[in-house]
Amino acid sequence: MKYLQTYKSLNLPNDSEKVFGYLISTLKDSIFTWDYFVEFEKVKENITKIEKELNLLNVLVGKSNIEKEFIKLIEEYPKVRTVLPILIAIRNNKVKETQIIDDIDTLISENKEALFNPAVGLSSKLKEDLIKFFKESGLKQIFEDKNIKNVVDYCFGVEVGMDTNARKNRTGTSMESLVGKIIEKFCKDNNLDCIPQATQSKIKNKWNFDIQLDKTDRRFDFVIFNKAKNKIFVLETNFYSGGGSKLKSTAGEYKSLHNFLKNQNIDLIWITDGVGWKTTKKALYETYLHNNYLFNIELIKKDVLKDIIL
């Protein structure tokens, strides 16, 4: 197998099972660095957008007649209504999708998006509903008791907490970043061109290379062009810390992508990692036998890309 030739420098025997065993044994249990946990730039950006309205809410802290002051503030500064959802850690787009129970006896629920839309006039009923939101959400109490000292700082903390929901999406980004540093050095050392997050149009515009896609929105993690060979190589990356049925279908998808690209004389290099694969070894082994090039982080650090691309 051509694939096995890339392991010569590792002094491994020309045996598919033993080479695959090495790949499995060197899977990483983590690729997380400290910047994985909170994306502070995004947090700061989100707060900056609403900082003026949040500062206006500071006047409510410690007020005795707080319900009256709350409505007075909203009447004078209608845009304050738009930032109220973040005080209870909910995005405005989620408000549109959420039904709220107003009456515990009837259990009838309805959408309350209008409460936070300054374009909707402040009727007496809307004012009552705003006060109800303020009281029943618990905000009135923490403003009165001065549990909040500064609304901007409070919401910064809320944003940090909400950003943890995005960690799952950042796993892929962390893998791309880690692999990207290795690829960047490899390309620089060997005078190769590379496009991260490569689309069909980017590839065409930079190298005048036509590539057919299996999906209209397909975006490859990296594409490397070897000018001397007039050949491009597609690199896809992912990381799985946990197992599950998804991994079996993922392995199948990369077999199909390999076939699709091979018909265009394009090699697919799949760089995947994570101990999640240890629960789905059979599916990964089948793809490993089918694809020419399947590696983990440990292997690409050992310059196996040289044997393929150069």
C-alpha positions in Angstrom: 0.0 0.0 0.0 1.2 3.5 -0.9 -0.1 4.6 2.5 2.3 2.5 4.4 5.3 4.0 2.7 4.8 7.2 4.7 5.7 5.3 7.9 9.2 4.3 6.8 10.8 7.0 9.0 8.9 5.5 12.0 10.7 2.1 11.6 7.3 0.4 11.6 6.8 -3.0 9.8 5.0 -3.1 6.5 1.9 -4.5 8.2 -1.4 -2.6 8.1 -2.7 -3.8 11.5 0.5 -2.8 13.3 0.7 0.6 11.6 -3.0 1.2 12.5 -2.2 0.0 16.0 0.4 2.7 16.2 -2.1 5.3 15.1 -4.6 4.2 17.7 -2.0 4.1 20.5 -0.9 7.7 19.8 -4.4 9.3 19.8 -4.6 12.3 22.1 -7.0 12.6 24.9 -7.0 16.4 24.7 -6.0 19.3 22.4 -7.3 22.0 24.6 -5.2 25.0 25.5 -6.3 27.7 28.0 -7.8 29.9 25.3 -10.3 27.1 24.5 -12.5 27.8 27.5 -13.6 31.4 26.9 -13.4 33.5 23.7 -12.9 36.8 25.5 -12.7 38.8 22.2 -16.2 37.7 21.4 -17.4 38.4 24.9 -16.0 42.0 24.8 -17.5 42.6 21.3 -20.9 41.5 22.5 -20.8 43.8 25.5 -19.5 46.8 23.6 -22.5 46.6 21.3 -24.9 47.1 24.3 -22.7 48.9 26.8 -24.6 52.2 26.6 -28.0 50.6 27.4 -26.4 48.5 30.2 -24.9 51.6 31.8 -28.4 53.3 31.8 -29.7 50.3 33.9 -27.1 51.2 36.6 -29.5 53.9 37.9 -31.8 51.2 39.2 -29.3 49.7 41.6 -30.5 50.3 45.2 -33.6 52.3 44.2 -36.5 52.0 46.7 -39.3 52.7 44.3 -37.7 50.5 41.7 -40.7 49.4 39.6 -41.7 53.0 38.9 -38.0 53.9 38.1 -37.8 50.9 35.9 -40.7 51.9 33.7 -39.6 55.6 33.8 -36.2 54.5 32.5 -37.7 52.5 29.7 -40.1 55.3 28.7 -37.1 57.7 28.5 -34.7 55.3 26.8 -36.8 52.7 24.8 -33.6 50.8 23.6 -33.0 49.6 27.1 -35.8 47.1 26.4 -33.5 45.3 23.9 -30.9 44.4 26.5 -33.2 43.1 29.2 -33.0 39.4 28.0 -29.2 39.3 28.5 -29.8 40.1 32.2 -31.3 36.6 32.5 -28.8 35.0 30.2 -31.0 34.6 27.1 -30.2 35.8 23.6 -32.8 38.0 21.8 -33.1 35.4 19.0 -34.0 32.8 21.6 -36.7 35.0 23.0 -38.4 34.8 19.6 -38.5 31.0 19.9 -39.6 30.8 23.5 -43.1 30.5 25.0 -43.5 31.9 28.6 -46.2 30.7 31.0 -47.9 33.8 32.4 -50.4 32.2 34.7 -49.5 29.2 36.8 -53.2 28.3 37.1 -54.0 28.1 33.4 -50.5 27.1 32.3 -51.1 29.0 29.1 -47.9 30.1 27.4 -47.3 32.8 24.9 -44.4 34.5 23.2 -43.1 37.7 24.9 -40.9 39.1 22.2 -42.8 42.3 22.1 -41.6 43.2 25.6 -38.1 43.7 24.3 -38.9 45.4 21.1 -38.8 49.2 21.4 -40.8 49.6 18.2 -43.8 48.2 20.0 -45.6 51.0 21.9 -45.7 51.0 25.7 -49.3 50.2 26.5 -50.6 49.8 30.0 -50.7 46.1 29.5 -47.1 46.0 28.2 -45.9 48.0 31.2 -47.6 45.5 33.5 -45.9 42.7 31.6 -42.5 44.4 31.9 -42.9 44.8 35.6 -44.0 41.2 35.9 -40.8 40.1 33.9 -38.7 42.3 36.2 -40.2 40.8 39.4 -40.6 37.2 38.5 -37.3 36.8 36.8 -35.6 37.8 40.1 -34.0 41.0 38.6 -36.0 43.4 40.8 -34.7 41.7 44.0 -31.0 41.7 43.0 -31.2 45.4 41.9 -32.9 46.4 45.1 -30.5 44.4 47.3 -27.5 45.8 45.3 -26.4 42.3 44.4 -25.5 43.9 41.1 -22.9 46.7 41.6 -22.4 47.4 37.9 -24.7 46.1 35.2 -21.9 46.1 32.5 -19.6 44.0 34.7 -22.5 41.7 35.6 -23.4 41.2 31.9 -19.7 40.6 31.1 -19.9 37.6 33.5 -23.2 36.5 31.9 -21.5 36.5 28.5 -18.6 34.5 29.8 -21.1 31.9 31.1 -23.1 31.8 27.9 -19.9 31.5 25.8 -19.2 28.1 27.4 -22.1 26.8 25.3 -19.9 27.4 22.3 -17.1 25.1 23.5 -18.3 22.2 21.5 -18.0 24.2 18.3 -14.5 25.4 19.4 -13.2 21.8 19.5 -13.1 21.7 15.7 -11.5 25.2 15.7 -8.8 24.1 18.2 -8.0 21.1 16.1 -7.7 23.3 13.0 -5.5 25.8 14.8 -3.2 23.1 16.1 -2.9 21.4 12.8 -2.7 24.7 11.0 0.5 25.7 12.9 2.2 22.4 11.8 1.0 22.9 8.2 2.1 26.5 8.1 5.6 25.6 9.1 5.7 22.7 6.6 4.6 24.9 3.7 7.0 27.6 4.7 9.9 25.2 4.9 9.1 23.6 1.6 8.0 26.6 -0.4 4.4 25.5 -0.8 1.2 27.5 -1.0 -1.7 26.8 1.3 -5.3 28.1 1.7 -7.0 27.6 5.0 -10.8 27.3 4.9 -10.6 26.9 1.2 -13.6 27.3 -1.1 -14.0 26.4 -4.7 -13.7 30.1 -5.7 -10.6 30.7 -3.5 -8.9 27.7 -5.2 -9.8 28.9 -8.6 -8.8 32.5 -8.0 -5.4 31.8 -6.4 -4.2 28.8 -8.5 -6.6 28.7 -11.5 -7.4 25.2 -10.5 -10.9 23.9 -11.1 -12.3 21.6 -8.4 -15.7 19.9 -8.3 -17.6 19.8 -5.0 -19.8 17.1 -3.6 -21.7 19.8 -1.5 -22.4 23.3 -2.7 -21.3 24.8 0.7 -18.2 22.6 0.9 -15.2 24.4 2.6 -12.0 22.4 3.1 -10.0 23.0 6.2 -6.7 23.3 4.2 -5.7 23.0 0.6 -2.0 22.8 -0.3 -0.7 23.4 -3.8 2.6 21.9 -5.1 3.4 24.1 -8.1 6.2 21.7 -9.3 3.7 18.9 -9.5 0.8 21.1 -10.5 -1.2 19.2 -7.9 -3.4 20.2 -5.0 -3.9 18.2 -1.8 -7.0 18.6 0.4 -6.6 18.3 4.2 -9.5 17.8 6.5 -9.2 17.8 10.3 -11.4 16.9 13.3 -11.1 15.7 16.9 -13.3 13.4 18.9 -12.8 13.1 22.7 -15.9 10.9 23.0 -17.3 8.0 21.1 -20.8 7.5 19.6 -22.6 6.4 16.5 -21.7 9.6 14.7 -18.1 8.4 14.4 -19.1 5.4 12.2 -20.9 7.7 9.8 -18.0 10.2 9.9 -15.6 7.4 8.8 -17.9 6.5 6.0 -18.2 10.1 4.8 -14.4 10.4 4.5 -14.3 7.2 2.4 -16.8 8.8 0.1 -15.0 12.1 0.0 -11.7 10.3 -0.8 -13.4 8.6 -3.8 -14.9 11.8 -5.0 -11.6 13.7 -4.9 -9.6 10.8 -6.3 -11.7 10.9 -9.4 -10.3 14.4 -9.9 -6.7 13.3 -9.3 -6.8 15.1 -5.9 -5.5 13.4 -2.8 -7.4 13.6 0.5 -5.3 13.8 3.6 -7.5 13.2 6.7 -6.0 14.2 10.0 -8.2 13.0 12.8 -7.5 12.5 16.5 -9.1 11.9 19.9 -9.6 8.9 22.1 -13.2 8.7 20.9 -12.0 6.7 18.0 -10.9 3.9 20.4 -14.6 3.0 20.7 -15.1 2.9 16.9 -11.8 1.3 15.8 -13.4 -1.0 13.2 -15.0 1.8 11.2 -11.8 3.9 11.3 -9.7 0.8 10.3 -11.9 0.3 7.2 -11.4 3.9 6.2 -7.7 3.6 6.9 -7.5 0.6 4.5 -9.6 2.5 1.9 -7.9 5.9 2.0 -4.3 6.4 1.0 -3.7 9.0 3.8 -5.2 8.9 7.3 -3.1 10.4 10.1 -3.3 11.8 13.6 -1.5 14.8 15.1 1.5 12.7 16.3 2.1 11.4 12.8 2.0 14.7 10.9 4.4 16.1 13.5 6.8 13.4 12.2 6.9 14.8 8.7 4.8 12.1 7.0 3.4 14.8 4.8 6.8 15.1 3.0 6.4 11.7 1.4 3.0 12.6 0.1 3.2 16.2 -1.0 6.8 16.7 -2.1 
